[in-house]
Amino acid sequence: MRLNEISDRPGATKPKKRLGRGLGSGLGKTSGRGQKGQKSRSGVAIKGFEGGQMPLHRRLPKRGFKNIFAKDLNEVNVGRVQAAIDAKKLDAKAPITVQALLDAGVIRRVRDGVRLLGNGEIKTKATIEVTGASSGAVKAVEAAGGTVTLTPMPRRAPKPDGEGKPKKDSKTAAKSAAPKKTEGAPAKKPAAKKKAPAKKDTSE
């Protein structure tokens, strides 16, 4: 077989529809969209819309939950650690910590720590200090004469006070500063203006 004889499996690709190319093509005039209506227009996406009826994806009950306390760990295999040691990015004589993995470019960011996995092979004796490790990874490192120490990472620092909170508008601040009316207190009526005395008629 040669490179020019390689082709996709039958059905893997299909030609693009050429719309509006004459009545004889089968996709001319209305381009297979029928006669007028919402679906014949472009930009219409009504997937899941059931004419106002509660759609299926909202009728079905929810399952499961999202664990807000779950840790976001970087996963690093022992084979990746061995490759970094062979490339002299990591010093096997010194403890291989999370910061050492970050400086060597094995991980991009610290997040909540590093979990060591057992994919690959490690031949160098090394002391690895990570947040978590699988049993297969621990066995692989110990088989090479090294040790794995689990050290929990410190919690991420919380945001400083006021950061991320919406700022109050000047109008709302003025309203909150204005004195509030007490309930049950009678409202004061405006003072009535005094009428001037009528002049006497002295024409007689």
Secondary structure, 3 states (H helix, E strand, C coil): CCHHHCCCCCCCCCCCCCCCCCHHHCCCCCCCCCCCCHHHCCCCCCCCCECCECCHHHHCCCCCCCCCCCCCCEEEEHHHHHHHHHCCCCCCCCCECHHHHHHCCCCCCCCCCEEEECCCCCCCCCEEEECEECHHHHHHHHHCCCEEEECCCCCCCCCCCCCCCCCCCHHHHHHHHCCCCCCCCCCCCCCCCCCCCCCCCCCC
